[in-house]
Amino acid sequence: MANKYLLKPVLKTAKEAFYLEDADGNTVYEGKMTKFSLLFASPFEFINHITNRTEEHKVGKTVTVEQGDGGLLSILSKRSYFKYDGQKIWDYLHDQGVRIESNVSGEKLGMRYDVTFKGAPLATIANSSPGGNSFLTVDRYYDVTCEEKDLDLAFLVAFSIARTDQTFYS
């Protein structure tokens, strides 16, 4: 049975962090910068509090490129990524077998991402705005629905969506 979680960012400090909370507000997963680097990739700890497993990865700065004239349709051509252990995050996830289908969600006037892993459903990730509805919230909260056993990969995908400025993925 799939569980619903809330991805909450902490971006107002030099050491950014992302927390995944269950319905009771308990942190079940976190990705947090352990040392800030101005020019190079920073070390991040990814901690699964369910399995008590911790991994360290190097996470680079987010790079965003807008293609086109900056008009209304520029949202469709914006590309954004960061490097994860030296590889562009979307290439890394794709190589692992992850696919992301992007949809505009009328439910909260935001985006919904249906994520599959090697052809099987993995997670649904959707914009969330605790305390009110807004399109593409500035604070980048996301509802993440997945099986507990899929938390590691579902968290990495949600973390990647929240850290980048790209709206549509394929």
Secondary structure as UniProt FT lines:
FT   STRAND          3..10
FT   STRAND          17..21
FT   TURN            23..24
FT   STRAND          27..33
FT   STRAND          42..48
FT   TURN            49..52
FT   STRAND          53..59
FT   STRAND          63..66
FT   TURN            72..73
FT   HELIX           74..77
FT   STRAND          78..81
FT   STRAND          83..84
FT   TURN            85..86
FT   STRAND          87..88
FT   HELIX           89..96
FT   STRAND          98..105
FT   TURN            106..109
FT   STRAND          110..117
FT   TURN            118..119
FT   STRAND          120..128
FT   TURN            130..131
FT   TURN            135..136
FT   TURN            138..139
FT   STRAND          141..146
FT   HELIX           148..150
FT   HELIX           151..163
//
